[in-house]
């Protein structure tokens, strides 16, 4: 039986963590919102970068 070799790389985990910290700083989130940003990261980015005001259809 052939052995399968699995390599672990912390590069992507470190890049993700750095981007997460950047997001918390950029959006000026508090502790609770910062913790929720782990799960809801796209929502907070979209909310911060959306054009304010109502949109017309």
GROMACS elastic network, one bead per residue, 0.5 to 0.9 nm:
[ bonds ]
;  ai    aj funct       b0    kb
    9    12     6  0.69539   500
    9    13     6  0.78452   500
   10    13     6  0.51386   500
   10    14     6  0.59795   500
   10    15     6  0.85019   500
   11    14     6  0.52188   500
   11    15     6  0.61542   500
   11    16     6  0.86163   500
   12    16     6  0.60146   500
   12    17     6  0.84904   500
   13    16     6  0.51071   500
   13    17     6  0.61342   500
   13    18     6  0.86091   500
   14    17     6  0.50579   500
   14    18     6  0.61011   500
   14    19     6  0.85547   500
   15    18     6  0.51296   500
   15    19     6  0.61572   500
   15    20     6  0.85369   500
   16    19     6  0.51402   500
   16    20     6  0.60961   500
   16    21     6  0.86848   500
   17    21     6  0.62253   500
   17    22     6  0.85898   500
   18    21     6  0.51542   500
   18    22     6  0.61700   500
   18    23     6  0.86401   500
   19    23     6  0.61413   500
   19    24     6  0.87133   500
   20    23     6  0.50761   500
   20    24     6  0.63610   500
   20    25     6  0.87585   500
   20    34     6  0.87384   500
   20    37     6  0.77329   500
   20    38     6  0.72380   500
   20    41     6  0.79606   500
   21    24     6  0.51594   500
   21    25     6  0.63021   500
   21    26     6  0.85530   500
   21    34     6  0.86435   500
   22    25     6  0.51638   500
   22    26     6  0.59144   500
   22    27     6  0.84778   500
   23    26     6  0.50356   500
   23    27     6  0.59655   500
   23    28     6  0.81240   500
   23    29     6  0.84009   500
   23    34     6  0.86159   500
   23    37     6  0.82881   500
   23    41     6  0.80423   500
   23    44     6  0.86721   500
   23    45     6  0.76965   500
   24    27     6  0.54570   500
   24    28     6  0.57707   500
   24    29     6  0.52957   500
   24    30     6  0.79094   500
   24    33     6  0.84420   500
   24    34     6  0.57659   500
   24    37     6  0.75896   500
   25    29     6  0.67827   500
   26    29     6  0.80382   500
   27    44     6  0.78212   500
   27    45     6  0.78026   500
   27    48     6  0.69406   500
   28    34     6  0.87156   500
   29    32     6  0.79730   500
   29    33     6  0.56459   500
   29    34     6  0.54294   500
   29    37     6  0.86502   500
   30    33     6  0.54098   500
   30    34     6  0.56715   500
   30    35     6  0.84793   500
   31    35     6  0.61777   500
   31    36     6  0.86551   500
   32    35     6  0.51452   500
   32    36     6  0.62529   500
   32    37     6  0.85688   500
   33    37     6  0.60205   500
   34    38     6  0.72016   500
   35    38     6  0.57908   500
   35    39     6  0.79560   500
   36    39     6  0.55938   500
   36    40     6  0.59144   500
   36    41     6  0.76830   500
   37    42     6  0.81345   500
   37    43     6  0.82634   500
   37    44     6  0.69794   500
   38    41     6  0.57526   500
   39    42     6  0.83918   500
   40    43     6  0.53948   500
   40    44     6  0.65672   500
   40    45     6  0.89051   500
   41    44     6  0.54494   500
   41    45     6  0.63497   500
   41    46     6  0.86767   500
   42    45     6  0.51824   500
   42    46     6  0.60305   500
   42    47     6  0.85030   500
   43    46     6  0.51602   500
   43    47     6  0.60616   500
   43    48     6  0.86162   500
   44    47     6  0.50683   500
   44    48     6  0.61647   500
   44    49     6  0.85965   500
   45    48     6  0.52093   500
   45    49     6  0.60963   500
   45    50     6  0.83675   500
   46    49     6  0.52072   500
   46    50     6  0.57009   500
   47    50     6  0.54063   500
   47    51     6  0.86628   500
   48    51     6  0.85189   500
   49    52     6  0.86541   500
   51    54     6  0.85695   500
   51    55     6  0.86400   500
   52    55     6  0.86251   500
